[in-house]
Amino acid sequence: MEKLNIAIIQADLVWEDIGKNLKMLDEKINSTQADVDLFILPEMFSTGFTMNAKKLAEPTNGPTLNWMKKMAREMSAAVTGSVIIKEGMDYFNRLYFVFPDTTFEIYDKHHTFTLAKEHETYTPGTERLIVKYKGWKICPLVCYDLRFPVWARNTEDYDLLIYVANWPKTRIHAWDVLLQARAIENMTYCAGVNRTGLDGNNFEYTGHSAVFDSLGKALFDQETEAEFTKVVTLDKKHLSETRNKLKFLQDRDKFTLR
């Protein structure tokens, strides 16, 4: 499939209210007019970025995942975003990538945000995920992962890098710059989906969700604080032509992480 239509959903999340968030996002998804292959939601889209995992965590096949399956099936499109999950005695900031047939794959956030003491609540993941979907290879990551380029290193020749986030206004310039940098250095499309509004800790979020092409060109005007849903068409032929012409990925350094 040469073209992939992704829907960026930048939303003002309701603090720690799973029911209201799912209802709100259900309406946003169902009101999307264009054909969509993949809906991308923010980090912890059903709760906001909270450390109250003991109260809010869901089991591995809980209501939010079931809602994602329902949306994927009804819209005939994949849905991705992260959710608070309890597995055994551990809590995870877990990204689900749910396919239209309701099967799914998972990625547990690797870099837990120590400034907010996320590491004291959530167990970090150890494995990166590469999703194969409609002929595209997709690498989905979560928020703070954006600051660590080695973790995003494109050794699999993936076509799309995704960051779902709750990235605050105070450091939004870093979000803008790093998303663009990840696209350029990995010669890939890079989509970042952030929330907007205030959370329960009175942190402000100003969106700036964006999609960049493999040379770092923004595919729409991303500097907006308002809620929006934006459908962006990615072109794999254009990506391949750019990579074959410039061949920058062939010159990357080789190393092994320990």
C-alpha positions in Angstrom: 0.0 0.0 0.0 1.7 3.2 -1.2 -0.4 5.7 0.7 -1.3 5.6 4.4 -3.8 8.0 5.9 -3.2 8.7 9.5 -5.5 10.7 11.8 -3.9 12.9 14.5 -6.2 13.4 17.4 -5.1 16.3 19.6 -7.6 16.4 22.6 -8.1 18.0 25.9 -8.2 15.0 28.2 -10.5 14.8 31.3 -8.4 14.2 34.4 -8.6 10.6 35.6 -12.1 10.0 34.0 -11.9 7.0 31.7 -15.6 7.0 30.8 -15.6 10.7 29.8 -12.4 10.4 27.8 -13.6 7.4 25.8 -16.9 9.0 25.1 -15.2 12.2 23.9 -12.7 10.3 21.7 -15.4 8.1 20.3 -17.2 11.2 19.1 -14.0 12.6 17.5 -13.2 9.4 15.7 -16.7 8.9 14.5 -16.9 12.4 13.2 -13.8 12.0 11.0 -15.0 12.4 7.4 -11.9 11.2 5.5 -10.8 7.7 4.9 -8.4 6.7 7.7 -6.0 3.8 8.0 -4.7 4.7 11.5 -6.0 6.8 14.4 -3.3 8.1 16.7 -4.3 9.1 20.3 -2.2 10.8 23.0 -0.3 9.1 25.8 -2.6 7.8 28.6 -5.5 9.1 26.6 -8.1 7.6 28.9 -6.8 9.3 32.1 -4.2 11.9 31.5 -0.6 11.5 32.7 -1.2 10.4 36.2 0.8 8.5 38.8 -2.5 7.2 40.4 -2.0 3.8 38.9 -3.4 1.9 41.9 -6.8 3.5 41.3 -6.9 3.7 37.5 -4.9 0.7 36.1 -6.9 -1.7 34.0 -6.2 -5.4 33.5 -4.6 -6.5 30.3 -7.9 -7.0 28.6 -9.7 -4.1 30.2 -12.4 -1.7 29.1 -10.1 0.8 27.3 -8.5 -2.0 25.2 -12.0 -3.3 24.4 -13.0 0.2 23.4 -10.0 0.4 21.1 -11.0 -3.0 19.6 -14.5 -1.7 19.0 -13.3 1.5 17.3 -10.9 -0.4 15.1 -13.5 -2.9 14.0 -16.2 -0.2 13.4 -13.9 2.2 11.6 -11.9 -0.6 9.7 -8.8 1.2 10.8 -6.0 0.6 13.3 -6.0 2.6 16.6 -3.0 3.3 18.8 -2.3 5.2 22.1 -1.1 4.4 25.6 -3.1 3.2 28.7 -2.4 2.4 32.3 -2.2 -1.4 32.7 -1.6 -3.7 35.7 0.0 -7.0 34.9 0.9 -9.2 37.8 2.3 -6.8 40.5 3.6 -4.3 38.0 2.0 -1.2 36.4 2.9 -0.2 32.8 2.4 2.8 30.6 1.4 0.5 27.8 0.9 1.5 24.1 -1.6 -0.7 22.2 -1.6 -0.9 18.5 -4.9 -2.4 17.6 -5.5 -3.7 14.1 -8.9 -3.5 12.3 -9.5 -7.3 13.0 -9.1 -6.4 16.7 -5.8 -8.3 17.1 -3.1 -6.1 18.8 0.5 -5.6 19.7 2.0 -3.8 22.7 4.9 -1.6 23.6 5.7 -0.6 27.2 7.2 2.8 27.6 10.9 2.3 27.9 12.0 5.7 29.3 9.9 6.5 32.3 9.9 10.2 33.2 12.0 10.5 36.3 11.2 14.3 36.8 7.6 13.3 37.5 8.7 10.2 39.4 7.1 7.9 36.8 9.8 5.4 37.4 8.5 5.0 41.0 5.1 3.8 39.7 5.6 2.3 36.3 7.9 -0.5 35.2 9.8 0.3 32.1 9.6 -1.8 29.0 12.7 -3.5 27.6 11.7 -4.2 24.0 11.0 -2.0 21.0 8.1 -2.7 18.7 8.0 -2.7 15.0 4.5 -3.0 13.6 3.8 -4.3 10.1 0.6 -2.8 8.8 -0.7 -2.4 5.2 2.8 -2.8 3.8 4.3 -0.2 6.2 6.7 -0.7 9.1 5.8 1.5 12.0 7.8 2.2 15.2 5.5 3.5 18.0 7.1 5.1 21.1 5.9 7.1 24.1 6.6 10.7 25.1 9.9 10.8 27.1 11.3 8.3 24.6 11.6 11.2 22.3 14.6 12.6 24.1 16.7 9.5 23.5 17.7 9.1 19.8 19.5 5.8 20.2 16.2 4.1 21.2 14.6 5.4 18.0 17.5 4.5 15.8 16.2 3.2 12.4 18.0 -0.1 12.1 14.9 -1.9 10.7 14.3 0.6 7.9 10.9 1.4 9.4 8.7 3.9 7.5 6.9 5.8 10.2 8.0 6.7 13.7 5.2 7.7 16.2 5.3 9.4 19.5 2.2 9.6 21.7 2.6 12.1 24.5 1.6 14.4 27.3 4.3 17.0 26.7 3.8 20.2 28.7 3.9 23.8 27.5 7.0 24.6 29.5 9.2 22.4 27.3 7.2 22.5 24.0 10.1 24.0 22.0 12.1 20.8 22.7 9.1 18.7 21.5 9.0 20.7 18.2 12.7 20.4 17.6 13.2 16.8 18.6 10.3 15.5 16.5 11.8 17.1 13.4 15.2 15.8 14.3 14.0 12.2 14.7 12.5 12.4 11.2 15.6 13.8 9.7 18.2 11.5 11.3 16.1 8.3 10.7 14.9 9.3 7.2 11.4 8.5 8.1 8.0 10.0 8.5 7.6 11.1 12.2 4.2 11.8 13.8 3.9 13.3 17.3 0.5 13.4 19.0 0.2 15.5 22.1 -2.7 16.6 24.3 -3.9 20.1 25.1 -5.5 21.7 28.2 -4.8 21.5 31.9 -4.3 18.3 33.9 -5.1 17.6 37.5 -1.7 18.7 38.6 -2.3 22.1 36.9 0.2 21.4 34.2 -0.6 23.1 30.9 -0.4 21.3 27.5 -0.4 23.2 24.3 -0.5 20.4 21.7 1.8 21.1 18.7 1.0 17.7 17.3 2.9 17.3 14.1 3.9 15.1 11.2 7.3 15.5 9.4 8.5 13.9 6.3 11.9 12.2 6.0 13.7 15.5 5.3 12.1 17.3 8.3 9.4 19.2 6.4 6.2 19.7 8.4 3.1 18.3 6.5 0.7 20.7 8.2 0.9 23.8 10.5 1.3 22.2 13.9 1.7 25.1 16.3 -1.9 25.2 17.6 -3.2 24.8 21.2 -6.7 23.9 20.1 -8.2 20.5 19.9 -8.2 19.1 16.4 -8.4 16.0 14.2 -6.1 16.1 11.2 -5.8 13.5 8.5 -2.5 13.3 6.8 -1.6 11.2 3.8 1.9 9.5 3.9 3.5 8.5 0.6 5.7 5.4 0.7 6.9 5.8 -2.9 8.1 9.3 -2.1 9.8 8.0 1.0 11.6 5.3 -0.9 12.7 7.6 -3.7 14.1 10.0 -1.1 16.0 7.3 0.7 17.3 5.7 -2.6 18.5 9.1 -3.9 20.3 10.3 -0.7 21.2 7.0 0.9 21.9 8.6 4.3 20.8 5.6 6.3 23.5 3.5 4.6 26.2 5.7 6.2 25.0 5.3 9.8 27.4 4.0 12.4 27.1 0.5 13.6 27.1 -0.3 17.3 25.4 -2.7 19.7 23.6 -1.7 22.9 24.4 -3.6 26.0 
